[in-house]
């Protein structure tokens, strides 16, 4: 074990002094005890711990800033996604945060981000709440032995103090909540919000900045591997089925959300999963459902009967964004070391609410890069405040809020790796086919699973394909387990004129969005520009 005096000295090097008790690398049972003792959460039936995040039930993108400093100033993709803040503002807020932590008990968890020994980063998470430290223990990669923990030298540090608030008029923030990333100092400051996902996505942003500089593609994707070693990666925004479709009992799960793709293969960034669980179906998603009923799992904003302590996954009274954070070892089919080979298949998931996109289409390399940079899905009523009708939404690289470098950097790396490893690329729509949201039913998970199964067994390649008249990709004429009227959205549309109107409108949205990238697209990829 690391000497307590050494831990205090290391904290003092960050300006964190005169703190109360330090819970260093507390185990899951120890953290459970502290969560309950400090009234941070309640233990539910069968063992998960239920917590509330207050007014912030999701990420606060307008409250996240990257510090403007010389080493990264000219590299960062400054945009509506990556807001800048001056270094003196960071410094002054940090000083007040250091003062705030004095005399307080703190929790310190040492861990890794990145399963690849070659590319992993050494991380330290410092929090004022026990449950946030448990979240870090679940989501990042744990130390395997006490000796390993004793010799751990953190390169990156997260300091999370949800009860400490910024002063917008003084600190230059947009509210009392703040997420500040200093890329040079490798420090993340988080305050004014209890939403734990801010920690996870801050480190993801850090990796998205650093790894591409070493020619490693960082990806917002899930990944799994077949028994024969064939790897598949699944890109997709929230709600498209990335977690659901990668959790396949017949394949090993590499990870459900964040990965790197180096010259050695694919590797998970995390040691856990952070799954949406609103209205989770135990028949359709049995492995994830079982994780919501296990000791060690954190349930964020999930409804619970306070008398029986039984949770209600259908309860959306607090938010639609209910979450379960659990170690990946809770998934029986998880690949424990989080490292796999190069992918054979690359699948881009979208949830098209207009009924225009086919359930599956084959993509060329150029088309894959086009759809990767577009990052299309649709928002539907109920998923976001103020959304009444379906809306097309685009997020570059299927994760624009976390991409610290220009999207073209990631697009170039993707194209190079697809070509080098001869990866087969697909677009899969898990939304609506033929009939739009509000008129038809969403494509069943059973059909989506059948499509994925046909892709991964290479059966779909044997089908006959027809080019889509608007988007140009190839659509199979048949797919085992999927009805023809579902497979062909035009054929399944009762009103062909209205279908064409929706299709042309969506095509125009694609074109409008892609104008920001056209100047950066190399000539060999321009054939896919619609």
C-alpha positions in Angstrom: 0.0 0.0 0.0 1.1 3.6 -0.7 2.1 5.4 2.5 -0.7 7.9 3.6 1.9 10.6 3.9 2.9 10.1 0.3 -0.7 10.4 -0.8 -1.1 13.7 1.1 2.2 15.0 -0.4 0.9 14.1 -3.9 -2.3 15.9 -3.2 -0.5 18.9 -1.9 1.4 19.1 -5.2 -2.0 19.9 -6.7 -2.6 22.5 -4.1 -5.1 20.3 -2.1 -4.0 20.8 1.5 -5.4 20.5 5.0 -8.1 18.1 4.0 -9.8 15.8 6.4 -9.9 12.0 6.0 -8.6 10.6 2.7 -10.2 7.5 1.4 -7.6 6.3 -1.0 -8.5 3.5 -3.4 -11.5 2.5 -1.2 -13.0 -0.8 -2.4 -16.6 -1.1 -3.6 -18.0 -2.4 -0.2 -16.1 0.4 1.6 -17.6 3.0 -0.8 -21.1 1.6 -0.3 -20.7 2.1 3.4 -19.7 5.7 3.0 -22.5 6.4 0.4 -25.1 5.2 2.9 -23.4 6.8 5.9 -23.2 10.2 4.2 -26.8 10.0 2.8 -25.6 10.1 -0.8 -27.7 7.2 -2.0 -29.8 4.1 -1.0 -29.2 0.4 -1.5 -32.0 -1.1 -3.6 -33.4 -4.7 -3.7 -30.6 -7.1 -4.8 -27.8 -4.7 -4.2 -27.5 -1.8 -6.7 -27.1 1.7 -5.2 -29.6 4.4 -6.3 -28.5 8.0 -6.4 -29.9 11.3 -7.5 -28.0 14.0 -9.5 -30.2 17.0 -8.7 -31.0 19.5 -11.4 -28.3 18.2 -13.8 -29.7 14.9 -15.1 -27.4 14.9 -18.1 -24.3 16.6 -19.5 -24.1 20.4 -19.5 -22.4 21.1 -22.9 -22.6 24.9 -22.5 -20.7 24.6 -19.2 -17.7 22.7 -20.6 -14.6 24.6 -21.5 -11.2 23.9 -22.8 -8.5 26.2 -21.4 -6.8 28.3 -24.0 -3.0 27.8 -23.6 0.0 27.8 -25.9 0.6 24.1 -26.4 -2.9 23.3 -27.6 -4.2 26.6 -28.9 -3.5 25.9 -32.6 -4.6 22.2 -32.5 -8.0 22.3 -30.8 -11.2 22.4 -32.9 -12.7 25.6 -31.5 -16.4 25.4 -32.2 -19.8 25.5 -30.5 -18.8 22.1 -29.1 -15.4 23.2 -27.7 -15.7 26.5 -25.9 -12.6 28.3 -24.8 -11.7 29.8 -21.4 -8.7 31.9 -20.5 -5.9 30.3 -18.4 -6.2 33.0 -15.7 -9.9 32.1 -15.2 -8.9 28.5 -14.7 -6.2 29.4 -12.3 -8.4 31.6 -10.1 -11.3 29.1 -10.0 -8.8 26.4 -9.1 -7.5 28.4 -6.2 -11.0 28.8 -4.8 -11.7 25.1 -5.3 -8.5 24.2 -3.4 -9.7 26.5 -0.5 -13.1 24.9 -0.6 -11.7 21.4 -0.2 -9.8 22.2 3.0 -11.0 20.4 6.1 -13.3 18.2 3.9 -13.0 14.4 3.6 -12.1 13.4 0.1 -12.1 10.2 -1.9 -9.2 9.3 -4.2 -9.3 6.6 -6.8 -6.3 5.7 -8.9 -7.0 3.9 -12.1 -6.3 3.8 -15.9 -8.0 4.9 -19.0 -7.1 2.7 -22.0 -6.8 -1.1 -21.9 -3.7 -1.1 -24.2 -0.6 -1.0 -22.0 1.1 1.0 -24.8 -1.5 3.8 -24.9 -3.1 3.8 -21.5 -3.0 6.9 -19.3 -2.5 6.9 -15.5 -5.5 8.6 -13.9 -6.4 9.9 -10.5 -10.0 10.8 -9.6 -10.5 13.1 -6.5 -14.1 13.6 -5.4 -16.0 14.9 -2.4 -18.7 12.3 -2.8 -18.2 8.6 -2.2 -20.6 7.6 -5.0 -18.6 9.6 -7.6 -15.5 7.7 -6.6 -17.4 4.4 -7.0 -18.5 5.6 -10.4 -14.8 6.2 -11.3 -14.0 2.7 -9.9 -16.7 1.2 -12.1 -16.0 3.1 -15.3 -12.3 3.3 -15.5 -9.8 0.4 -15.3 -8.9 -0.7 -11.8 -5.5 -1.5 -10.4 -5.1 -5.2 -10.2 -2.9 -5.5 -7.2 -2.0 -3.3 -4.1 1.6 -3.2 -5.4 0.5 -1.8 -8.7 -1.6 0.9 -6.9 1.4 1.7 -4.6 3.6 2.5 -7.6 0.9 4.3 -9.6 2.0 7.8 -10.7 -1.0 9.7 -12.0 -0.5 11.8 -15.2 -4.1 13.0 -15.4 -6.3 14.2 -12.6 -10.0 14.8 -12.2 -11.2 16.9 -9.3 -15.0 16.7 -8.8 -16.7 18.9 -6.2 -20.4 19.1 -7.1 -21.3 21.3 -4.1 -18.7 23.9 -5.2 -20.2 26.4 -7.7 -18.6 28.8 -10.1 -19.3 32.6 -10.1 -20.2 33.3 -13.7 -19.6 37.0 -13.5 -16.1 36.3 -12.0 -15.1 33.0 -13.7 -16.4 33.6 -17.2 -18.6 30.5 -17.1 -22.1 30.3 -18.4 -23.6 29.1 -15.1 -22.6 27.9 -11.6 -21.8 24.5 -13.2 -18.4 24.1 -14.8 -16.2 21.4 -16.5 -12.8 22.8 -17.3 -10.2 20.8 -19.2 -6.6 22.0 -19.1 -4.9 19.9 -21.8 -1.3 20.9 -20.9 -1.6 20.4 -17.2 -3.8 17.3 -17.8 -6.3 18.4 -15.1 -10.1 18.4 -15.2 -12.1 20.5 -12.8 -15.8 19.7 -12.3 -18.2 21.5 -10.0 -21.8 22.6 -9.7 -23.1 19.4 -11.2 -23.5 15.9 -9.7 -23.9 14.2 -13.1 -21.2 11.6 -13.1 -21.0 11.3 -16.9 -19.0 14.5 -17.0 -16.0 12.7 -15.6 -16.2 9.9 -18.1 -16.6 12.3 -21.1 -13.8 14.7 -19.9 -11.2 11.9 -20.0 -12.6 10.8 -23.4 -12.0 14.3 -24.7 -8.5 14.2 -23.3 -7.8 10.9 -25.2 -9.4 12.3 -28.3 -6.9 15.1 -28.2 -3.8 13.0 -27.4 -4.2 9.7 -29.3 -4.7 11.0 -32.9 -1.4 12.8 -32.5 0.1 9.3 -32.3 -1.9 8.1 -35.3 -4.3 6.2 -33.0 -8.0 6.7 -33.9 -10.1 7.5 -30.9 -13.8 6.5 -31.4 -17.2 6.9 -29.8 -18.2 3.4 -30.5 -18.9 0.0 -29.0 -17.0 -3.1 -30.0 -17.3 -6.9 -29.8 -15.4 -9.9 -31.0 -16.6 -13.3 -32.3 -15.4 -16.6 -31.0 -13.1 -16.8 -34.1 -11.5 -13.4 -33.3 -13.5 -11.3 -35.8 -14.0 -7.8 -34.4 -16.9 -5.5 -35.1 -17.2 -1.8 -34.1 -20.5 0.1 -33.8 -20.7 3.8 -34.1 -23.8 5.6 -33.0 -25.2 8.5 -31.0 -27.3 8.0 -27.9 -30.5 6.0 -28.5 -29.4 4.3 -31.7 -28.6 0.9 -30.1 -24.9 1.0 -29.7 -24.9 -0.5 -26.3 -27.8 -2.9 -26.9 -26.6 -4.4 -30.2 -23.0 -4.9 -29.1 -24.1 -6.8 -26.0 -24.5 -10.1 -27.8 -24.3 -13.4 -25.7 -22.7 -15.1 -28.7 -19.9 -12.6 -28.9 -17.4 -11.1 -26.4 -18.0 -7.5 -25.5 -14.8 -5.4 -25.8 -16.6 -2.3 -24.6 -19.8 -0.3 -25.1 -18.8 3.3 -25.7 -15.2 4.4 -26.1 -12.3 2.8 -28.0 -9.0 3.4 -29.7 -7.8 1.8 -32.9 -4.0 1.6 -33.1 -1.7 -0.3 -35.4 -2.1 -3.2 -33.0 -5.9 -3.3 -33.1 -8.9 -2.1 -31.1 -8.8 -1.5 -27.3 -11.4 -0.3 -24.8 -10.8 3.0 -23.0 -12.9 2.0 -20.0 -13.4 -0.7 -17.5 -17.2 -0.3 -17.2 -20.4 0.5 -19.0 -22.8 3.5 -18.6 -26.0 2.3 -20.1 -29.3 4.1 -20.6 -31.9 2.0 -18.8 -35.2 3.8 -19.2 -37.9 1.2 -20.0 -35.2 -1.5 -20.3 -36.8 -4.7 -21.6 -35.5 -7.8 -19.8 -36.4 -10.0 -22.8 -34.8 -7.8 -25.5 -31.7 -6.8 -23.4 -31.3 -9.5 -20.7 -27.6 -8.9 -20.0 -27.9 -5.2 -19.4 -31.1 -5.7 -17.4 -29.4 -8.2 -15.0 -26.7 -5.5 -14.4 -29.3 -3.2 -13.0 -30.0 -5.8 -10.2 -26.4 -6.4 -9.0 -24.2 -5.2 -6.2 -21.7 -2.6 -7.4 -24.0 -1.0 -10.0 -24.9 2.7 -9.6 -28.4 3.6 -10.8 -28.7 7.3 -11.6 -32.1 8.9 -11.3 -33.9 5.6 -11.6 -37.3 5.4 -9.9 -37.5 3.3 -6.7 -40.2 2.3 -4.2 -38.7 3.6 -0.9 -40.7 1.0 1.1 -39.7 -2.2 -0.8 -36.5 -0.8 -2.3 -37.5 -2.2 -5.7 -36.5 -0.1 -8.7 -38.8 0.9 -11.5 -37.0 1.1 -14.8 -40.1 2.6 -16.5 -40.2 5.6 -14.2 -39.2 8.7 -16.2 -40.4 11.2 -13.6 -36.9 12.6 -13.0 -35.5 12.2 -16.6 -35.5 10.0 -19.7 -31.8 9.8 -19.2 -31.7 7.2 -16.4 -28.4 5.4 -16.3 -26.7 2.4 -14.9 -22.9 2.5 -14.3 -21.4 -1.0 -13.7 -18.1 -2.7 -14.2 -17.8 -4.5 -17.5 -17.2 -7.7 -15.6 -20.9 -7.7 -14.7 -21.5 -8.7 -18.4 -20.9 -12.5 -18.6 -19.7 -12.2 -22.2 -17.2 -9.4 -21.6 -13.6 -9.6 -22.9 -11.8 -9.1 -19.7 -8.6 -7.5 -21.0 -10.4 -5.1 -23.3 -8.0 -5.6 -26.2 -8.9 -7.1 -29.6 -7.6 -7.2 -33.2 -8.4 -5.1 -36.2 -12.1 -4.9 -37.1 -13.6 -6.9 -39.9 -16.9 -5.0 -39.9 -17.6 -1.3 -39.2 -21.3 -0.5 -38.5 -22.7 3.0 -38.3 -26.0 3.1 -36.4 -28.6 5.8 -36.9 -32.2 6.2 -35.6 -34.0 7.7 -38.5 -37.3 9.1 -37.4 -38.4 10.0 -40.9 -38.7 6.4 -42.2 -36.3 7.2 -45.1 -33.1 5.4 -44.3 -33.1 1.6 -45.1 -32.6 -0.7 -42.1 -29.2 -1.7 -43.7 -27.0 -0.4 -46.5 -23.5 -1.3 -47.6 -20.9 1.6 -47.8 -17.8 2.2 -49.7 -14.8 3.7 -47.9 -15.7 7.1 -49.1 -19.3 6.7 -48.1 -18.2 5.5 -44.7 -16.1 8.6 -44.1 -19.0 10.8 -45.3 -21.5 9.2 -42.8 -18.8 9.2 -40.1 -18.2 12.9 -40.5 -22.0 13.5 -40.7 -22.9 11.5 -37.6 -26.6 11.5 -38.4 -29.5 10.5 -36.2 -32.9 12.1 -35.3 -34.3 13.5 -32.2 -37.9 12.5 -31.4 -40.4 14.0 -29.0 -39.6 13.2 -25.4 -35.9 12.8 -25.8 -35.0 16.5 -25.3 -36.8 19.5 -23.8 -38.7 21.4 -26.4 -38.6 18.7 -29.1 -42.2 18.3 -30.4 -41.5 16.9 -33.9 -38.7 14.7 -35.3 -35.6 16.7 -36.0 -32.5 15.6 -38.0 -29.4 16.0 -35.9 -25.7 15.7 -36.9 -22.7 15.1 -34.6 -19.4 14.9 -36.3 -17.6 11.5 -35.8 -20.7 10.4 -33.8 -19.4 12.4 -30.9 -18.7 16.0 -31.7 -18.9 17.3 -28.1 -15.9 15.1 -27.3 -13.8 15.6 -30.4 -11.0 18.0 -29.4 -9.4 18.1 -32.8 -10.9 19.0 -36.2 -13.2 16.2 -37.5 -11.1 15.8 -40.6 -8.2 14.4 -38.4 -10.4 11.5 -37.3 -11.9 11.1 -40.8 -8.4 10.8 -42.3 -7.4 8.2 -39.8 -10.6 6.2 -40.3 -10.2 6.1 -44.1 -6.6 5.0 -43.8 -7.5 2.2 -41.4 -10.5 1.0 -43.4 -8.3 0.6 -46.5 -5.3 -0.9 -44.7 -7.3 -3.6 -43.0 -10.0 -4.0 -45.7 -12.9 -3.4 -43.4 -16.4 -3.9 -44.6 -18.6 -0.9 -43.8 -22.4 -0.7 -43.2 -25.1 1.8 -42.2 -27.8 0.3 -40.0 -31.0 2.2 -39.2 -32.6 1.2 -35.9 -35.4 3.9 -36.2 -38.4 3.8 -38.5 -38.7 2.4 -42.0 -41.3 3.6 -44.6 -43.6 5.2 -42.0 -42.2 8.1 -39.9 -42.2 8.5 -36.2 -45.8 9.0 -34.9 -47.3 6.9 -37.8 -45.4 3.7 -37.8 -43.6 1.4 -35.3 -39.9 1.6 -34.7 -37.9 -1.3 -36.3 -37.9 -4.1 -33.7 -34.8 -5.0 -31.9 -35.3 -8.5 -33.2 -35.0 -7.2 -36.8 -31.9 -5.1 -36.0 -30.3 -8.1 -34.3 -31.0 -10.2 -37.3 -29.4 -7.6 -39.6 -26.3 -7.5 -37.4 -26.1 -11.3 -37.3 -26.3 -11.5 -41.1 -23.5 -8.8 -41.4 -21.2 -10.5 -38.9 -21.6 -14.0 -40.4 -21.0 -12.5 -43.9 -24.4 -13.9 -45.1 -25.6 -10.4 -46.1 -22.8 -10.0 -48.7 -24.3 -12.9 -50.7 -27.5 -11.0 -51.2 -28.3 -8.9 -54.3 -28.0 -5.2 -53.9 -29.7 -2.1 -55.5 -28.4 1.4 -55.3 -30.4 3.9 -53.3 -31.5 6.6 -55.8 -30.8 9.5 -53.4 -28.0 8.5 -51.1 -26.1 6.2 -53.5 -25.3 3.4 -51.0 -26.2 -0.2 -51.8 -29.3 -1.7 -50.2 -29.8 -5.5 -50.0 -32.9 -6.9 -51.7 -33.2 -9.6 -49.0 -32.0 -10.3 -45.5 -32.7 -13.4 -43.5 -35.1 -12.6 -40.6 -36.2 -9.2 -41.9 -39.5 -8.8 -43.9 -39.1 -7.3 -47.4 -41.5 -4.4 -46.6 -39.3 -3.4 -43.7 -36.1 -3.8 -45.6 -37.2 -1.4 -48.4 -38.6 1.8 -46.9 -40.0 3.0 -50.2 -42.0 -0.1 -50.7 -43.3 0.1 -47.1 -44.4 3.7 -47.4 -48.2 4.0 -47.9 -47.9 7.5 -49.4 -45.0 7.6 -51.9 -45.3 11.3 -52.5 -44.9 12.1 -48.8 -42.0 9.6 -48.6 -40.2 11.4 -51.4 -40.8 14.8 -49.7 -39.3 13.5 -46.4 -36.4 11.9 -48.3 -35.5 15.1 -50.2 -35.7 17.1 -47.0 -33.4 14.8 -45.2 -31.0 14.8 -48.2 -31.0 18.6 -48.1 -30.2 18.5 -44.3 -27.2 16.2 -45.0 -25.9 18.6 -47.7 -26.3 21.6 -45.6 -24.5 20.0 -42.7 -21.6 18.7 -44.8 -20.7 22.0 -46.2 -18.5 22.6 -43.2 -16.3 19.7 -44.2 -16.1 19.9 -48.0 -13.0 21.9 -48.2 -11.1 19.4 -46.0 -12.1 16.3 -47.9 -9.4 14.8 -50.1 -10.2 14.2 -53.8 -10.4 10.4 -53.5 -13.2 10.7 -50.9 -15.3 13.4 -52.7 -17.3 10.8 -54.7 -19.5 10.3 -51.6 -20.4 13.9 -51.1 -24.1 14.1 -51.9 
